[in-house]
Amino acid sequence: LDPDGSVAFSWTWGEADRRESIRHIFPLADGALVVGEAGGRGFLHYVNQDGTIRWAKHVDDCAAEDLILSTAIVTDDDNLVIGGWFYATETHGLVFRMSRDGTENEPAWATRTNVEREILGPEIRSLHQLPTGELRVVGRYGEPTGDRVFAAMADSIGRFGWLRRYGGEEG
C-alpha cells in the first residue's frame, strides 16, 4: 500500500480448487514471511519485496488434520519460529523453528501443547521472544462454555512451562 492507503501493487498465489487463508504477514528488511493454511495444511512463503517467492513450504506431517499457521517471528539468532494450532481429537497449540533461509526440510524442533484433555484448546495468535530467549505465546483458548484468551511461557526450544487462561463465560 502507498502511504495514503491506496493499492500500489498486489500479488495472487494459490489454486482455484483449494481453500487458502493468509493468517499473518511478518515484515522483513528484504521482504516478508507469509503464513496461513491451504486445504488442511499450513504454508510458509518467504517473499521478496517485489512479491516473488524466495521459498515456500507446506507443513502437513506434524498434525492429524486442519493445521493452521497463524504467526511467526525472527529470533535473536536469526531463525524463524512459527506458531499455530491443529485439530486432532482435541485442539493443540503448535510452535516450531525453521531456518530463515528455508533450507531445512524438517523443523529444528517442534512442540505442541494441550494443557487439558478438552475438545477445544489453545489457538496461538502471537509470539514474542524475551532477551532471555524464552518465548511468550498468546492467543484464544476455545472452551465449550465460552472462549477465553491465554498467555503462556515456552523456553527457547518451545517447551511450554505454564499457560494461564483469562476471561469467562462472556467470551
TIKOL-498541 format. One record per atom (N, C-alpha, C): x, y, z negated. Coordinates in steps of 0.001 Angstrom, whole numbers, padded with zeros to 6 digits, always signed. Layout:
N
XYZ ...
//
This chain:
171
+000838-001192+000000 +000000+000000+000000 +000872+001241+000000 +000385+002282+000657 +001040+003575+000575 +000750+004192-000789 +001522+005238-001179 +001276+005869-002487 -000155+006383-002671 -000853+006712-001573 -002237+007188-001695 -003267+006057-001750 -002776+004791-001708 -003677+003641-001811 -004147+003074-000493 -003764+003677+000624 -004172+003121+001917 -003260+001952+002287 -003761+001060+003119 -003004-000129+003503 -001930+000254+004518 -000689+000022+004178 +000419+000287+005091 +000555-000873+006076 +000549-002104+005592 +000544-003300+006413 +000145-004473+005534 -000241-005584+006162 -000685-006753+005403 -000277-008023+006134 -000318-009132+005391 +000018-010433+005947 -001059-011421+005554 -001190-012435+006359 -002107-013533+006052 -001333-014830+006162 -001456-015671+005119 -000891-017015+005145 -002024-017978+004904 -001807-019230+005222 -002776-020246+004846 -003407-020945+006025 -004347-021815+005691 -005046-022615+006677 -006545-022436+006483 -007267-022462+007558 -008712-022194+007504 -009481-023256+006733 -008972-024478+006679 -009729-025552+006035 -009348-025785+004571 -008601-024880+003957 -008184-025041+002558 -008653-023849+001736 -009089-024119+000508 -009410-023048-000435 -008093-022576-001041 -007734-021331-000815 -006460-020790-001282 -006692-019511-002065 -005981-019372-003173 -006109-018169-004005 -004744-017725-004478 -004459-016450-004331 -003269-015859-004930 -003649-015426-006330 -002898-015878-007326 -003170-015542-008725 -002261-014450-009263 -001035-014355-008711 -000080-013387-009257 +000955-013050-008196 +001350-011793-008158 +002447-011344-007311 +003467-010695-008223 +004661-011285-008300 +005726-010755-009145 +006703-010007-008263 +006773-008673-008391 +007664-007901-007520 +009133-008128-007879 +009959-008227-006855 +011404-008376-006995 +012071-007293-006153 +013325-007007-006416 +014022-005943-005681 +014051-006211-004182 +014122-007481-003792 +014232-007829-002381 +012959-008454-001811 +011855-008382-002530 +010607-008963-002046 +009649-009223-003191 +009043-010413-003190 +008081-010757-004238 +007927-012262-004324 +007551-012727-005509 +007182-014121-005699 +005666-014155-005801 +005046-014951-004940 +003593-015070-004889 +003230-016461-005407 +002316-016533-006399 +001904-017828-006942 +000390-017964-006861 -000070-019189-006725 -001503-019436-006652 -001792-020901-006461 -002983-021191-005902 -003352-022574-005657 -004030-022709-004311 -003902-023911-003763 -004500-024221-002467 -004932-025676-002477 -006210-025919-002412 -006718-027273-002304 -006316-028188-003433 -006276-027690-004665 -005970-028521-005812 -004498-028635-006167 -003631-027964-005420 -002221-027955-005781 -001706-026530-005787 -000679-026278-006579 -000125-024939-006697 +000851-024634-005580 +001095-023332-005371 +002124-022946-004419 +002944-021793-004965 +004196-021726-004480 +005129-020636-004752 +005639-020158-003408 +005537-018863-003141 +006105-018269-001934 +007038-017155-002370 +008275-017215-001957 +009211-016108-002159 +009218-015360-000837 +008698-014139-000810 +008579-013397+000440 +009512-012192+000436 +010041-011879+001596 +010856-010677+001770 +009948-009458+001786 +010540-008269+001753 +009740-007043+001752 +008937-006862+003032 +009360-007484+004120 +008604-007369+005367 +007521-008443+005498 +007348-009274+004443 +006296-010277+004448 +006706-011641+004965 +007907-011769+005523 +008355-013079+005972 +008655-013959+004760 +008353-015218+004887 +008555-016142+003774 +010006-016606+003757 +010678-016334+002653 +012064-016784+002462 +012071-018279+002152 +011223-018685+001215 +010999-020105+000935 +009617-020282+000335 +009099-021475+000497 +007769-021798-000016 +007779-023222-000543 +007069-023438-001633 +006974-024770-002232 +005546-025034-002655 +005126-026278-002499 +003872-026738-003086 +004219-027535-004335 +003406-027420-005350 +003613-028132-006606 +002375-028980-006835 +002541-030308-006748 +001363-031146-006933 +001628-032453-007657 +002860-032809-007938 +003141-034087-008574 +003122-034026-010093 +003068-032844-010668 +003171-032736-012125 +001811-032784-012801 +000749-032850-012046 -000578-032772-012644 -001524-033739-011965 -002537-034130-012694 -003506-035079-012161 -004340-034451-011046 -004842-033251-011272 -005665-032593-010261 -005849-031125-010604 -006262-030339-009632 -006614-028931-009815 -005539-028121-010533 -004332-028128-010004 -003239-027335-010557 -003410-025881-010143 -003340-024983-011098 -003451-023549-010844 -002207-022873-011390 -001412-022261-010523 -000275-021460-010947 -000743-020019-011032 -000460-019364-012166 -001081-018063-012414 -000113-016947-012754 +001146-017236-013040 +002069-016185-013419 +003503-016644-013227 +004428-015695-013166 +005843-016011-013014 +006675-014860-013564 +007878-015195-014021 +008841-014183-014444 +010219-014596-013943 +011125-013625-013877 +012538-013905-013672 +013184-013830-015047 +013897-014883-015437 +014506-014933-016760 +015816-014162-016779 +016355-013999-017976 +017604-013252-018108 +018787-013966-017452 +018669-015265-017162 +019724-015978-016435 +019388-016114-014942 +018462-015286-014449 +018112-015157-013038 +017457-016400-012435 +016698-017121-013245 +015882-018225-012756 +014424-017804-012815 +013551-018626-012278 +012119-018370-012310 +011466-019270-013344 +010568-018713-014133 +009708-019516-014993 +008288-019252-014533 +007570-020324-014243 +006221-020241-013697 +005260-020847-014701 +004097-020244-014845 +003090-020747-015764 +001764-020950-015069 +000952-021810-015660 -000382-022071-015135 -001077-023114-015979 -001991-023834-015359 -002713-024886-016071 -003248-025886-015070 -003625-027052-015588 -004232-028061-014736 -005280-028821-015526 -006180-029424-014775 -007253-030207-015367 -006974-031687-015119 -006984-032448-016153 -006960-033907-016035 -008220-034356-016769 -008104-035075-017855 -009283-035338-018685 -009508-034191-019643 -008542-033277-019724 -008628-032055-020518 -007724-031019-019873 -007835-029767-020288 -007018-028697-019726 -005662-028653-020428 -004608-028574-019650 -003253-028461-020183 -002614-027185-019650 -001948-026429-020528 -001101-025336-020086 +000211-025911-019568 +000782-025304-018547 +001991-025804-017907 +002980-024665-017725 +004239-024897-018095 +005330-023940-017891 +006498-024723-017297 +007113-024196-016225 +008282-024872-015667 +009262-023860-015086 +010527-024308-014927 +011588-023453-014419 +012067-023949-013068 +012259-022996-012157 +012834-023272-010841 +013974-022285-010607 +014892-022642-009730 +015954-021708-009368 +015364-020609-008478 +015912-019431-008592 +015394-018307-007812 +015625-018470-006317 +016663-019218-005950 +016935-019393-004518 +016088-020487-003876 +015284-021203-004671 +014362-022191-004126 +014999-023483-003673 +016260-023718-004031 +016943-024918-003555 +016550-026180-004320 +016007-026050-005500 +015630-027227-006279 +014373-027861-005696 +014356-029162-005642 +013164-029872-005206 +012281-030277-006386 +012851-030228-007584 +012098-030514-008792 +012436-029436-009813 +011506-029132-010712 +011805-028142-011752 +012963-028602-012631 +013757-027637-013106 +014822-027960-014055 +014217-028518-015332 +013083-027974-015735 +012303-028522-016848 +010855-028128-016663 +009991-028916-017226 +008553-028632-017197 +007966-029130-018506 +007123-028306-019119 +006445-028715-020340 +004968-028402-020212 +004185-029117-020961 +002753-028869-020971 +002273-028991-022393 +001142-028376-022654 +000578-028474-023985 -000931-028516-023907 -001506-029290-024750 -002921-029216-025069 -002968-029444-026565 -003053-028359-027311 -002873-028396-028748 -003849-029350-029417 -005060-029373-028941 -006067-030265-029494 -006687-031054-028358 -007260-032174-028667 -007887-033006-027639 -009285-032498-027350 -009365-031537-026464 -010638-030969-026042 -010715-031056-024523 -011896-030961-023986 -012041-030946-022534 -011427-029670-021974 -011665-028557-022654 -011110-027281-022228 -009837-027009-023016 -009139-025937-022705 -007901-025648-023411 -007197-024438-022832 -005852-024367-022988 -005101-023155-022628 -004927-022959-021123 -005335-021790-020659 -005109-021364-019282 -004121-020202-019337 -002878-020459-018983 -001806-019472-019111 -001995-018383-018068 -001943-017128-018530 -002117-015977-017629 -000886-015090-017545 -000011-015113-018579 +001144-014227-018558 +002276-014816-019397 +003509-014542-018975 +004716-014978-019673 +005602-013776-019935 +006363-013847-021021 +007338-012801-021323 +008517-013467-022016 +009742-013099-021629 +010915-013643-022297 +011474-012610-023264 +011717-013024-024502 +012326-012173-025520 +013844-012178-025356 +014547-011192-025939 +016017-011190-025865 +016649-012466-026444 +015951-013153-027328 +016449-014406-027907 +016375-015570-026925 +015691-015394-025805 +015484-016468-024840 +014138-017151-025003 +013499-016984-026174 +012172-017562-026384 +011167-016938-025434 +010120-017693-025163 +009042-017220-024308 +007810-016934-025149 +007069-015919-024761 +005731-015684-025303 +004766-015947-024163 +003734-016680-024470 +002768-017143-023487 +001393-016678-023945 +000615-016061-023065 -000732-015621-023425 -001714-016033-022341 -002979-016092-022710 -003991-016439-021734 -005346-016650-022371 -006185-017364-021640 -007549-017676-022081 -007556-019100-022599 -008243-019306-023707 -008388-020651-024255 -009851-021029-024151 -010156-021906-023214 -011536-022317-022998 -012007-023278-024071 -013192-023018-024609 -013800-023891-025605 -015274-024065-025272 -015843-025205-025600 -017264-025421-025318 -018173-024401-025995 -017758-023864-027152 -018596-022916-027891 -018328-021472-027515 -017434-021203-026629 -017129-019832-026220 -015639-019669-026030 -015246-018955-024988 -013836-018784-024684 -013178-017826-025658 -011900-018025-025865 -011077-017171-026711 -009839-016780-025929 -009004-015964-026524 -007686-015689-025970 -006665-016353-026883 -005456-016564-026365 -004431-017174-027202 -003087-016516-026956 -002214-016639-027935 -000809-016277-027829 -000018-017475-028343 +001100-017761-027701 +001895-018917-028089 +003376-018596-027981 +004185-019380-028695 +005634-019300-028614 +006137-020571-027967 +007058-020402-027038 +007780-021540-026476 +009263-021208-026535 +010093-022226-026713 +011530-021962-026736 +012026-021710-025310 +013333-021576-025145 +013891-021188-023848 +013760-022267-022787 +013367-023480-023171 +013109-024525-022176 +011650-024969-022216 +010774-024084-022665 +009349-024283-022521 +008655-025147-023549 +009350-025609-024583 +008691-026425-025606 +007888-025511-026531 +006599-025797-026653 +005717-024960-027453 +005963-025170-028940 +006086-024065-029684 +006294-024130-031130 +005017-023847-031893 +004271-022843-031438 +002988-022531-032072 +002043-021927-031042 +000760-021999-031332 -000277-021408-030499 -001382-020924-031421 -001774-019657-031281 -002840-019071-032095 -003966-018621-031175 -005189-018962-031555 -006371-018545-030795 -007038-017376-031512 -007580-016460-030708 -008243-015271-031236 -009598-015125-030559 -010542-014562-031273 -011870-014359-030711 -012833-015363-031309 -014036-015328-030825 -015044-016214-031380 -016121-016529-030385 -017286-016734-030905 -018399-017182-030080 -018888-016116-029110 -018506-014882-029310 -018907-013814-028404 -018161-013871-027077 -017128-014692-027014 -016327-014785-025759 -015248-013794-025781 
//
